[in-house]
Every structure is written in C-alpha cells, then in structure tokens.
Amino acid sequence: MIAVGIANDPDTYEPSGAEIAEMRSLRRGRPATASSKVLLSVRYSPEVVAFFRATGPGWQTRMDDVLKSWIATQAP
C-alpha cells in the first residue's frame, strides 16, 4: 500500500548511484572555522561560571575573550 502511494507521488524519485555518491561525499556538520579551538575539561569556581552564564548565550566565548585579553597584558 505504501509503495503504491510513493510510486504515484510526482515529487518522489530514486536517486542515481552518482547522486548517492555525491551526497555521501558532502561534508556534514558545523562549517570549519578559520581558527580551531581545543576541547578541554576544566574546573572553574562556581561564582566564575555563574557570572559568565548570567551574561546569556555566548558566555563561553566571552570567557575566552577575557582570558585572551588577560594574556595580552602579560609580559613575554
């Protein structure tokens, strides 16, 4: 029954082997960025995490920005 409905649907078609190969070769997931980051497990004090989380979405990026700005203040 379902196969008859699929066969009668004008928007349904079976992709060719070349189309399937092309779909498999496509990169999926999040687009690559110019700068890569390192996945790291770190423990911060609760008040630090609470402060940054309270600033809303993007809090981890802001935390990263604060750490980078601190690095820039340090002597080489």
Secondary structure, 3 states (H helix, E strand, C coil): CHHHHHHHCCCCCCCCHHHHHHHHHCCCCCCCCCCCCCCCCCCCCHHHHHHHHCCCCCHHHHHHHHHHHHHHHCCC
